[in-house]
Amino acid sequence: MSRNSYRQIQTDSFPNQIRLELGDQSLTYEKQLFGADPSQRQGLRYGENPGQQAALYRPTRGGFQLDGANCQGAEYPLVSALGRPGLMSGGQKHPSMTNFTDLDAALSLLRWLEKPAAVIIKHNNPSGAAQGGSLASCFLRAFQGDALSAFGGVAVFNRPLDKETSELINQMYLEVVAAPGFEDGVLSILNKKPDVRIFEIPNLDKLGTLPRIIQIKSLIDGGLILHQSMVNVIRSPEDFWPAETERQGVTYRVARSPNERETADLIFGWAVLNVVSSNSVVVVKDEATVAIAGGQQSRLGVVQLAINKAYQNFCQTRAQETKGQDYWRLLRSEPEVAQAIAAEAQAQKAGLLGSSLVSDGFFPFRDSVLEALSQGVSAFAHPGGSLQDWDSIVACNENDPPAAMVFTGQRAFRH
């Protein structure tokens, strides 16, 4: 297909208004249009791929209750409000469906974070995330969490964007930049790159109070599955369960609880994990992602993938810091330099020493835990509930020094 096909705006035949009924309850939606000129405003550029029609709808009136609890309504629109004039603050490239699904994934993570934070989403999964400190520091640490994957990603912030951060953003290629606001002079900096889409997100201060929503999955035959959205139950150290289980009349409990830094990393990692495709694991250190891996069929495989990505991320960051170029280019142009970086990665275990690992499902065997321990991971969080929980606990206790483990009591699959 030609390059121009990615820029052409696909016309759609979807109606301007739709209504969803749930028993005797209903919610009305209006189609969103984009463009500075009112006479030239159009819908989404295309769907998941060029050639697929798509439309974005904003809830405008009505709402749902399920089991006595409020669900979605028209009160606080977020991504669905971005067709309103003024909320697209810059960029000449018309938005497509994937820009908004990635943006929504970022907000699904930011809703659980209270400190200043930056999230970079690629293909509906985070490539990197960080919180705490300055916004510029958050962005840089999130970007370095997987710089190669962040290329062409969606960067979203939970604080107004400042000049220091925007100058860093302009050194990278991103498809979308979004924040609850922009300090003076920031938009003129970001608009130096005409292809970046810049959005001001409304109602971001309401993220933490949003109710559960009813999510709809479409099947190949046109059927539907309705289910409630995920609610993160791990918000404080007290929300973790002690890693303890009983087997054949013997109680097994972990010898060490996570320290303060590990606990903060596990809480942050569990929030990140909520938006990663399962099976998944997230490795965190100092409230920044070291590696994110998801979409694998085995628990051991996803842990091995995360470790491999940590080494790739380490080498890529060092190559940029020392030579200002990608590691894969150094392998060809200056192999001796690349070898020295690889040796440094091995010596430092790619930043995994003292890191914490969270898993969206339980560990069915101790092999995944042993794989992570061999790289210096010092703390684990997972749902618990496996027949082999006792063996994972023993693996942590037998490590030198002993590793910490906690249970979440909650699975975090995302399909």
RODO-2510 file (C-alpha; in nm, 4 decimals, decimal comma):
residues 415
     n   res          X          Y          Z
     1     m     0,0000     0,0000     0,0000
     2     s     0,1148     0,3550    -0,0628
     3     r     0,2328     0,5974     0,2043
     4     n    -0,0525     0,8339     0,1173
     5     s    -0,3072     0,5739     0,2303
     6     y    -0,2040     0,6448     0,5898
     7     r    -0,2947     1,0125     0,5494
     8     q    -0,6202     0,9811     0,3592
     9     i    -0,9358     1,0344     0,5655
    10     q    -1,1765     0,7439     0,5332
    11     t    -1,5354     0,8648     0,5068
    12     d    -1,7778     0,6718     0,7263
    13     s    -2,1435     0,5805     0,7058
    14     f    -2,2065     0,5693     1,0788
    15     p    -2,4977     0,7822     1,2047
    16     n    -2,4481     1,1095     1,3893
    17     q    -2,6291     0,9712     1,6930
    18     i    -2,6660     0,6263     1,8454
    19     r    -2,8477     0,4954     2,1541
    20     l    -2,7582     0,1965     2,3666
    21     e    -3,0326     0,0325     2,5727
    22     l    -2,9772    -0,1890     2,8749
    23     g    -3,3177    -0,3154     2,9809
    24     d    -3,5202    -0,0030     3,0548
    25     q    -3,2080     0,2180     3,0770
    26     s    -3,0534     0,4020     2,7837
    27     l    -2,7499     0,6133     2,6960
    28     t    -2,7381     0,8458     2,3952
    29     y    -2,4143     0,9170     2,2068
    30     e    -2,3152     1,1758     1,9446
    31     k    -2,0480     1,1265     1,6785
    32     q    -1,7372     1,3409     1,7216
    33     l    -1,5822     1,5443     1,4394
    34     f    -1,2352     1,6963     1,4114
    35     g    -1,0812     1,9968     1,2395
    36     a    -1,0289     2,3665     1,3089
    37     d    -1,2585     2,4815     1,0264
    38     p    -1,6236     2,4147     1,1274
    39     s    -1,7197     2,3578     0,7645
    40     q    -1,4422     2,1009     0,7137
    41     r    -1,4760     1,8944     1,0319
    42     q    -1,4665     1,5180     0,9728
    43     g    -1,4754     1,1965     1,1746
    44     l    -1,1890     0,9579     1,2446
    45     r    -0,9271     0,9169     0,9742
    46     y    -0,9849     0,5407     0,9667
    47     g    -1,0244     0,2440     1,2000
    48     e    -0,7549     0,0001     1,3046
    49     n    -0,6204     0,0074     0,9472
    50     p    -0,6724     0,2194     0,6350
    51     g    -0,9840     0,1016     0,4559
    52     q    -1,1809     0,0387     0,7756
    53     q    -1,4530     0,2876     0,8636
    54     a    -1,4662     0,4088     1,2238
    55     a    -1,6422     0,6677     1,4384
    56     l    -1,5901     0,8073     1,7868
    57     y    -1,9004     0,8748     1,9955
    58     r    -1,9417     1,0848     2,3112
    59     p    -2,2111     1,0049     2,5695
    60     t    -2,4458     1,3031     2,5913
    61     r    -2,7419     1,2005     2,8053
    62     g    -2,8681     0,9106     3,0084
    63     g    -2,6689     0,6505     3,1979
    64     f    -2,6604     0,2987     3,3369
    65     q    -2,6808     0,1326     3,6718
    66     l    -2,5811    -0,2287     3,7263
    67     d    -2,6549    -0,4149     4,0484
    68     g    -2,7445    -0,0832     4,2115
    69     a    -2,4130     0,0853     4,1259
    70     n    -2,3703     0,3753     3,8828
    71     c    -2,1866     0,2896     3,5622
    72     q    -2,1063     0,5099     3,2666
    73     g    -2,3009     0,8205     3,1876
    74     a    -2,2576     1,1580     3,0227
    75     e    -2,1188     1,3488     3,3204
    76     y    -1,7398     1,3391     3,2744
    77     p    -1,6333     1,2539     2,9161
    78     l    -1,2592     1,2080     2,8596
    79     v    -1,1285     1,0686     2,5301
    80     s    -1,4792     1,0719     2,3848
    81     a    -1,4915     1,4512     2,4367
    82     l    -1,1919     1,5236     2,2159
    83     g    -1,4001     1,6080     1,9125
    84     r    -1,5122     1,9274     2,0838
    85     p    -1,3563     2,2423     1,9308
    86     g    -1,0478     2,3622     2,1160
    87     l    -0,9486     2,0322     2,2738
    88     m    -0,7253     1,9376     1,9813
    89     s    -0,4584     2,1972     2,0471
    90     g    -0,2216     2,1374     1,7585
    91     g    -0,0993     1,9099     1,4829
    92     q    -0,1978     1,8913     1,1189
    93     k    -0,2461     1,5142     1,1017
    94     h    -0,6051     1,3947     1,1382
    95     p    -0,6539     1,1469     1,4286
    96     s    -0,7365     0,7797     1,3756
    97     m    -0,8981     0,5132     1,5907
    98     t    -0,5712     0,3739     1,7295
    99     n    -0,4678     0,7188     1,8554
   100     f    -0,7737     0,7220     2,0792
   101     t    -0,7598     0,3598     2,1935
   102     d    -0,3960     0,4159     2,2944
   103     l    -0,4897     0,7408     2,4667
   104     d    -0,7677     0,5637     2,6529
   105     a    -0,5257     0,2920     2,7671
   106     a    -0,2993     0,5621     2,9108
   107     l    -0,5882     0,7148     3,1057
   108     s    -0,6820     0,3685     3,2331
   109     l    -0,3393     0,3600     3,3980
   110     l    -0,3191     0,7237     3,5075
   111     r    -0,6467     0,6892     3,6985
   112     w    -0,4563     0,4861     3,9606
   113     l    -0,1578     0,7232     3,9925
   114     e    -0,1543     1,0269     4,2218
   115     k     0,2050     1,1486     4,1846
   116     p     0,3234     1,3352     3,8720
   117     a     0,3421     1,0673     3,6022
   118     a     0,4116     1,0004     3,2359
   119     v     0,2847     0,7033     3,0362
   120     i     0,3851     0,6066     2,6827
   121     i     0,1472     0,3684     2,5034
   122     k     0,2207     0,1702     2,1886
   123     h    -0,0288    -0,0684     2,0291
   124     n    -0,2639    -0,0399     2,3275
   125     n     0,0068    -0,1456     2,5755
   126     p     0,2447     0,0689     2,7814
   127     s     0,6012     0,0722     2,6511
   128     g     0,7089     0,2652     2,9600
   129     a     0,5711     0,4478     3,2617
   130     a     0,7155     0,6395     3,5556
   131     q     0,5924     0,8510     3,8444
   132     g     0,7432     1,0803     4,1072
   133     g     0,9710     1,3815     4,0730
   134     s     0,9510     1,6336     3,7919
   135     l     0,7347     1,5723     3,4862
   136     a     1,0484     1,5832     3,2690
   137     s     1,2083     1,3121     3,4825
   138     c     0,8939     1,1001     3,4559
   139     f     0,8903     1,1321     3,0780
   140     l     1,2596     1,0512     3,0388
   141     r     1,2395     0,7436     3,2628
   142     a     0,9230     0,6243     3,0878
   143     f     1,0874     0,6711     2,7483
   144     q     1,4030     0,4872     2,8526
   145     g     1,1898     0,1991     2,9768
   146     d     1,1686     0,0946     2,6102
   147     a     1,2977     0,3658     2,3782
   148     l     1,2649     0,1567     2,0621
   149     s     0,8990     0,0725     2,1270
   150     a     0,8203     0,4308     2,2297
   151     f     0,8939     0,5480     1,8736
   152     g     0,5627     0,6722     1,7306
   153     g     0,3843     0,6199     2,0604
   154     v     0,1259     0,8145     2,2584
   155     a     0,2625     1,0118     2,5566
   156     v     0,0134     1,1168     2,8237
   157     f     0,0713     1,3174     3,1415
   158     n    -0,1385     1,3764     3,4521
   159     r    -0,0039     1,7278     3,5133
   160     p     0,0023     2,0387     3,2881
   161     l     0,2894     2,0087     3,0429
   162     d     0,5887     2,2383     3,1050
   163     k     0,8597     2,3711     2,8728
   164     e     1,1342     2,1407     2,9993
   165     t     0,9251     1,8328     2,9249
   166     s     0,8076     1,9623     2,5873
   167     e     1,1681     2,0235     2,4793
   168     l     1,2468     1,6592     2,5622
   169     i     0,9383     1,5443     2,3722
   170     n     1,0544     1,7291     2,0622
   171     q     1,3738     1,5210     2,0556
   172     m     1,1649     1,2070     1,9957
   173     y     0,9000     1,1052     1,7438
   174     l     0,5570     1,0661     1,9009
   175     e     0,2149     1,0413     1,7371
   176     v     0,0172     1,1980     2,0219
   177     v     0,0923     1,4184     2,3229
   178     a    -0,1865     1,4722     2,5751
   179     a    -0,2111     1,6479     2,9103
   180     p    -0,4722     1,8244     3,1271
   181     g    -0,3219     2,1592     3,0252
   182     f    -0,0177     2,3386     2,8825
   183     e     0,1970     2,6061     3,0402
   184     d     0,2637     2,9268     2,8436
   185     g     0,4876     2,8680     2,5448
   186     v     0,4526     2,4882     2,5408
   187     l     0,2197     2,4644     2,2398
   188     s     0,4533     2,6768     2,0264
   189     i     0,7335     2,4311     2,1094
   190     l     0,5275     2,1194     2,0347
   191     n     0,3810     2,2621     1,7155
   192     k     0,7280     2,2727     1,5615
   193     k     0,6539     1,9124     1,4655
   194     p     0,3473     1,9270     1,2387
   195     d     0,2625     1,5554     1,2546
   196     v     0,2188     1,5313     1,6304
   197     r    -0,1397     1,5497     1,7549
   198     i    -0,1762     1,7533     2,0737
   199     f    -0,4785     1,7072     2,2984
   200     e    -0,5944     1,8827     2,6114
   201     i    -0,7751     1,6188     2,8161
   202     p    -1,0849     1,7442     3,0002
   203     n    -1,1980     1,6086     3,3370
   204     l    -0,8616     1,4519     3,4144
   205     d    -0,9034     1,5566     3,7766
   206     k    -1,2090     1,3279     3,7899
   207     l    -1,0159     1,0146     3,6856
   208     g    -0,9840     0,8831     4,0382
   209     t    -1,3587     0,9026     4,1009
   210     l    -1,4878     0,7455     3,7789
   211     p    -1,7291     0,4540     3,8311
   212     r    -1,6918     0,1111     3,6794
   213     i    -1,8225     0,0942     3,3255
   214     i    -1,9902    -0,1735     3,1189
   215     q    -1,7489    -0,2886     2,8507
   216     i    -1,8676    -0,4494     2,5286
   217     k    -1,6768    -0,7147     2,3337
   218     s    -1,7927    -0,7865     1,9793
   219     l    -1,7781    -1,1421     1,8443
   220     i    -1,7121    -1,2505     1,4877
   221     d    -2,0776    -1,3489     1,4391
   222     g    -2,2034    -1,0117     1,5641
   223     g    -2,2701    -1,1389     1,9144
   224     l    -2,1787    -0,9352     2,2192
   225     i    -2,0237    -1,0019     2,5584
   226     l    -2,0920    -0,7423     2,8286
   227     h    -1,8711    -0,7262     3,1359
   228     q    -1,7746    -0,4844     3,4104
   229     s    -1,4490    -0,2942     3,3856
   230     m    -1,1535    -0,3796     3,6091
   231     v    -1,1095    -0,2046     3,9444
   232     n    -0,7583    -0,1945     4,0890
   233     v    -0,7782    -0,3047     4,4536
   234     i    -0,4079    -0,2479     4,5299
   235     r    -0,3829     0,1174     4,6300
   236     s    -0,1782     0,1003     4,9532
   237     p     0,0593    -0,1394     5,1334
   238     e    -0,2304    -0,2649     5,3472
   239     d    -0,4082    -0,3960     5,0372
   240     f    -0,1531    -0,6731     4,9803
   241     w    -0,2059    -1,0164     5,1305
   242     p     0,0800    -1,1979     5,3040
   243     a     0,2284    -1,4710     5,0832
   244     e     0,1124    -1,7696     5,2833
   245     t    -0,0499    -2,1014     5,1979
   246     e    -0,1128    -2,4445     5,3424
   247     r    -0,0183    -2,7778     5,1849
   248     q    -0,0669    -3,1212     5,3354
   249     g    -0,1101    -2,9732     5,6808
   250     v     0,2060    -2,7593     5,6583
   251     t     0,1855    -2,3779     5,6468
   252     y     0,4294    -2,2043     5,4133
   253     r     0,4874    -1,8325     5,4535
   254     v     0,7381    -1,5973     5,2984
   255     a     1,0269    -1,5080     5,5292
   256     r     1,0557    -1,1447     5,4240
   257     s     0,8031    -0,8711     5,3550
   258     p     0,8841    -0,6077     5,0909
   259     n     1,0638    -0,2993     5,2194
   260     e     0,9276     0,0530     5,1646
   261     r     1,0882     0,1005     4,8219
   262     e     0,9833    -0,2438     4,6988
   263     t     0,6292    -0,1883     4,8241
   264     a     0,6027     0,1408     4,6324
   265     d     0,7344    -0,0342     4,3205
   266     l     0,4889    -0,3235     4,3568
   267     i     0,1926    -0,0869     4,3955
   268     f     0,3043     0,1113     4,0908
   269     g     0,3749    -0,2058     3,8919
   270     w     0,0290    -0,3462     3,9662
   271     a    -0,1277    -0,0256     3,8308
   272     v     0,0774    -0,0547     3,5106
   273     l    -0,0104    -0,4226     3,4780
   274     n    -0,3803    -0,3380     3,4641
   275     v    -0,3389    -0,2099     3,1060
   276     v    -0,1003    -0,4764     2,9690
   277     s    -0,2348    -0,7613     2,7551
   278     s    -0,2212    -1,0915     2,9431
   279     n    -0,0284    -1,3083     3,0127
   280     s     0,1943    -1,0301     3,1402
   281     v     0,4588    -0,9214     3,3863
   282     v     0,5958    -0,5766     3,4675
   283     v     0,9387    -0,5149     3,6212
   284     v     0,9766    -0,1890     3,8175
   285     k     1,2562    -0,0073     3,9961
   286     d     1,2214     0,3314     4,1676
   287     e     0,8654     0,3682     4,0329
   288     a     0,9717     0,3422     3,6707
   289     t     0,9288     0,0438     3,4425
   290     v     1,2443    -0,1532     3,3647
   291     a     1,0648    -0,3931     3,1313
   292     i     0,7069    -0,4725     3,0286
   293     a     0,6100    -0,7989     2,8618
   294     g     0,2644    -0,9224     2,7696
   295     g     0,0580    -1,1277     2,5300
   296     q     0,2441    -1,4537     2,5936
   297     q     0,0968    -1,8002     2,6355
   298     s     0,3178    -1,9160     2,9246
   299     r     0,4156    -1,7519     3,2524
   300     l     0,7796    -1,8598     3,2199
   301     g     0,7903    -1,7289     2,8630
   302     v     0,6644    -1,3845     2,9589
   303     v     0,9183    -1,3581     3,2444
   304     q     1,1977    -1,4544     3,0049
   305     l     1,0702    -1,1982     2,7539
   306     a     1,0707    -0,9247     3,0196
   307     i     1,4302    -1,0080     3,1171
   308     n     1,5380    -1,0024     2,7542
   309     k     1,3682    -0,6659     2,7033
   310     a     1,5432    -0,5269     3,0122
   311     y     1,8801    -0,6116     2,8552
   312     q     1,7740    -0,4598     2,5222
   313     n     1,6554    -0,1431     2,6977
   314     f     1,9796    -0,1143     2,8950
   315     c     2,1957    -0,1499     2,5842
   316     q     1,9827     0,0933     2,3847
   317     t     1,9999     0,3589     2,6575
   318     r     2,3788     0,3220     2,6952
   319     a     2,4299     0,3392     2,3175
   320     q     2,2346     0,6632     2,3002
   321     e     2,4175     0,8096     2,6007
   322     t     2,7664     0,7197     2,4788
   323     k     2,7390     0,7384     2,1001
   324     g     2,4076     0,9062     2,0274
   325     q     2,2839     0,6197     1,8121
   326     d     2,0842     0,2985     1,8354
   327     y     2,2512    -0,0095     1,9795
   328     w     2,1710    -0,2183     1,6734
   329     r     2,3635     0,0316     1,4589
   330     l     2,6623     0,0117     1,6943
   331     l     2,6691    -0,3642     1,6503
   332     r     2,7601    -0,3006     1,2854
   333     s     2,9526     0,0257     1,2937
   334     e     3,1496    -0,0106     1,6190
   335     p     3,1200    -0,3701     1,7384
   336     e     3,3853    -0,3232     2,0092
   337     v     3,1800    -0,0448     2,1681
   338     a     2,8652    -0,2571     2,1445
   339     q     3,0460    -0,5480     2,3097
   340     a     3,1585    -0,3237     2,5954
   341     i     2,7965    -0,2092     2,6485
   342     a     2,6763    -0,5709     2,6441
   343     a     2,9409    -0,6610     2,9042
   344     e     2,8244    -0,3719     3,1230
   345     a     2,4664    -0,4942     3,0897
   346     q     2,5706    -0,8400     3,2062
   347     a     2,7714    -0,7020     3,4987
   348     q     2,4792    -0,4854     3,6154
   349     k     2,2127    -0,7385     3,5168
   350     a     2,0561    -0,4662     3,3026
   351     g     1,9280    -0,2715     3,6018
   352     l     1,7310    -0,5675     3,7355
   353     l     1,9233    -0,5847     4,0637
   354     g     1,6837    -0,4877     4,3403
   355     s     1,3879    -0,4574     4,1047
   356     s     1,0332    -0,5772     4,1724
   357     l     0,8207    -0,7977     3,9467
   358     v     0,4420    -0,8147     3,9291
   359     s     0,2486    -1,0853     3,7461
   360     d    -0,1143    -1,0590     3,6330
   361     g    -0,1741    -1,4271     3,7137
   362     f    -0,0328    -1,6671     3,9679
   363     f     0,2937    -1,8537     3,9158
   364     p     0,1959    -2,2131     3,8290
   365     f     0,5494    -2,3332     3,9080
   366     r     0,8632    -2,1981     4,0734
   367     d     1,0495    -2,1810     3,7371
   368     s     0,9322    -1,8229     3,6679
   369     v     1,0367    -1,7093     4,0150
   370     l     1,3791    -1,8741     3,9835
   371     e     1,4320    -1,7104     3,6432
   372     a     1,3641    -1,3655     3,7905
   373     l     1,5702    -1,4313     4,1054
   374     s     1,8697    -1,5264     3,8916
   375     q     1,8660    -1,1707     3,7509
   376     g     1,8476    -0,9944     4,0867
   377     v     1,4721    -0,9366     4,1219
   378     s     1,4122    -0,8964     4,4954
   379     a     1,0327    -0,8713     4,5364
   380     f     0,7232    -1,0239     4,3760
   381     a     0,3497    -0,9581     4,3692
   382     h     0,0965    -1,1906     4,2080
   383     p    -0,2653    -1,2943     4,2695
   384     g    -0,1892    -1,6171     4,4534
   385     g    -0,4147    -1,9200     4,4341
   386     s    -0,1906    -2,1720     4,2587
   387     l    -0,1535    -2,5258     4,3944
   388     q     0,2193    -2,4532     4,3720
   389     d     0,2166    -2,1278     4,5731
   390     w     0,4090    -2,3097     4,8452
   391     d     0,6932    -2,3853     4,6025
   392     s     0,7237    -2,0213     4,4892
   393     i     0,7327    -1,9145     4,8546
   394     v     1,0086    -2,1664     4,9268
   395     a     1,2052    -2,0372     4,6262
   396     c     1,1933    -1,6839     4,7685
   397     n     1,2977    -1,8044     5,1145
   398     e     1,5853    -2,0116     4,9787
   399     n     1,7272    -1,7232     4,7765
   400     d     2,0378    -1,5497     4,9127
   401     p     1,9342    -1,2991     5,0322
   402     p     1,5680    -1,4013     5,0731
   403     a     1,3249    -1,2332     4,8341
   404     a     0,9935    -1,0760     4,9310
   405     m     0,6566    -1,1893     4,7995
   406     v     0,2987    -1,0698     4,8461
   407     f    -0,0372    -1,1751     4,7053
   408     t    -0,2869    -0,9311     4,5535
   409     g    -0,5930    -1,1565     4,5863
   410     q    -0,6969    -1,0215     4,2453
   411     r    -0,6199    -1,1394     3,8934
   412     a    -0,5533    -0,8693     3,6319
   413     f    -0,6065    -1,0361     3,2942
   414     r    -0,6776    -0,8083     2,9981
   415     h    -0,7924    -0,9725     2,6755
***
